[in-house]
Amino acid sequence: MELLSPSLQRYTPYGAGAEEARPWTMDGQLWIAFFGGVIPVTVIAYLNTRRLRIPFTQSWKMIAAGGVGLCAVILITALPCLVSLPAFLTTSTLPLTAAGRLIALLVYVYLRRLQVSALRVYHWYYHGELSSLWGAGLAAVIILGLLQLGLIDWAAWLLAGMWR
């Protein structure tokens, strides 16, 4: 009789090593998006898909969303060099920084949407807690955030040079 009605307790879609690499919290990814930008949150979300065992047919959408977000941030950063903007936008980098953070947060919302169903499945089968993002998140914000900053500055400089 047990063969006809398998118990959900015994079914483990994550395999034997599920406890070894627990998924990261979604709230931690929000802070990575805010402080780090598009590249750090995309990398952390992609690594989390590996922990959640999301197939590549779904996780490639995360890479694509990060790429689109990065292109948007680069275009917004290069915008003052490409077109004539009002003085309050060109004398301060605050509007550009805020726009970059807004784009990173929008990318985070999409990445969260892609991860949430797999996270629910994880919670259903393993009632454990999620891993903290303090170590990996801080490293992503510092290292990948600096990489993103350099990439954005280089690409904006390149775009500005092409249009002059």
C-alpha positions in Angstrom: 0.0 0.0 0.0 2.9 2.3 0.7 4.1 1.9 -2.9 0.8 3.5 -4.2 0.9 6.5 -1.9 4.5 7.6 -1.4 5.2 9.9 1.5 6.3 13.4 0.8 8.6 13.1 3.7 10.7 10.5 1.9 10.7 12.2 -1.5 13.8 14.4 -1.7 14.1 16.3 -5.0 17.4 17.9 -3.8 19.2 14.6 -3.3 21.4 13.6 -0.4 23.5 16.8 -0.2 20.7 19.3 0.3 21.7 20.2 3.8 25.3 20.9 2.8 24.4 23.9 0.6 21.4 25.6 1.9 19.9 28.4 -0.2 20.5 32.0 0.7 17.9 34.4 2.0 16.0 36.5 -0.5 16.1 39.5 1.8 19.9 39.4 1.7 19.8 39.5 -2.0 17.8 42.8 -1.8 20.7 44.4 0.1 23.2 43.1 -2.3 21.2 44.7 -5.1 21.0 48.0 -3.3 24.6 48.3 -2.2 26.4 46.2 -4.9 24.4 46.7 -8.1 23.3 44.5 -11.0 26.3 42.2 -11.3 26.6 41.2 -7.6 22.9 40.4 -7.3 22.8 38.5 -10.5 25.8 36.4 -9.6 24.4 35.6 -6.1 21.0 34.8 -7.5 22.6 32.5 -10.1 24.6 30.7 -7.4 21.4 30.4 -5.4 19.8 28.6 -8.3 22.5 26.0 -8.1 21.7 25.6 -4.4 17.9 25.4 -5.1 18.5 22.9 -8.0 16.8 25.1 -10.5 17.4 23.8 -14.0 19.5 25.8 -16.5 16.4 26.3 -18.6 15.2 28.7 -15.9 18.4 30.1 -14.6 19.6 31.4 -17.9 16.8 34.0 -17.6 18.6 35.4 -14.6 21.8 35.9 -16.5 19.8 37.6 -19.3 18.1 39.9 -16.8 21.4 40.8 -15.3 22.8 41.6 -18.8 19.9 43.7 -19.7 20.1 45.6 -16.4 23.8 46.1 -16.8 23.3 47.5 -20.3 20.6 49.9 -18.9 22.9 51.1 -16.2 25.7 51.7 -18.7 23.4 53.7 -21.0 22.1 55.8 -18.1 25.7 56.4 -17.0 26.8 57.4 -20.5 23.6 59.5 -21.1 25.1 62.9 -20.0 27.9 62.5 -22.6 25.5 61.4 -25.3 22.8 64.1 -25.1 22.5 67.6 -23.6 20.9 67.3 -20.2 19.8 70.0 -17.7 22.5 71.3 -15.5 21.3 69.7 -12.3 21.7 66.3 -13.9 25.2 66.9 -15.2 26.7 68.6 -12.1 25.8 65.8 -9.7 26.1 62.0 -10.0 23.3 61.5 -7.5 20.5 61.0 -10.1 22.7 58.6 -12.0 23.5 56.6 -8.9 19.9 56.5 -7.9 18.9 55.3 -11.3 21.5 52.6 -11.2 20.2 51.4 -7.8 16.7 51.5 -9.1 17.6 49.3 -12.0 19.4 46.9 -9.7 16.4 46.7 -7.5 14.1 46.0 -10.5 16.5 43.2 -11.6 16.3 41.9 -8.0 12.5 41.8 -8.1 12.6 39.7 -11.3 15.3 37.4 -10.0 13.3 36.9 -6.8 10.3 36.0 -8.8 12.3 33.3 -10.6 13.6 31.8 -7.3 10.5 31.9 -5.1 8.7 28.8 -6.3 11.9 26.7 -5.9 12.4 28.2 -2.4 8.9 27.1 -1.5 9.6 23.6 -2.6 12.8 23.7 -0.5 10.9 24.9 2.6 8.3 22.1 2.0 10.8 19.3 2.0 13.4 20.7 4.3 12.1 22.8 7.2 15.5 24.1 7.9 16.7 27.7 7.9 18.3 29.5 5.0 21.9 30.4 4.9 23.1 33.8 5.7 24.6 36.0 3.0 27.0 37.9 5.2 30.2 36.4 3.9 29.3 35.8 0.3 27.2 38.9 0.1 29.9 41.2 1.5 32.4 39.7 -0.9 30.0 40.1 -3.8 29.3 43.7 -2.9 32.9 44.6 -2.6 34.6 42.6 -5.4 31.8 42.4 -8.0 30.6 45.9 -7.1 34.1 47.3 -7.9 34.2 45.2 -11.1 30.8 46.7 -12.1 32.0 50.2 -11.3 35.0 49.7 -13.5 33.0 48.1 -16.3 30.4 50.9 -16.2 33.0 53.6 -16.3 34.9 52.0 -19.1 31.8 51.3 -21.2 30.5 54.9 -20.6 33.8 56.3 -21.5 33.8 54.2 -24.7 30.3 55.1 -25.6 31.0 58.8 -25.0 34.1 58.6 -27.2 32.1 57.0 -30.0 29.5 59.8 -30.2 31.9 62.7 -30.2 
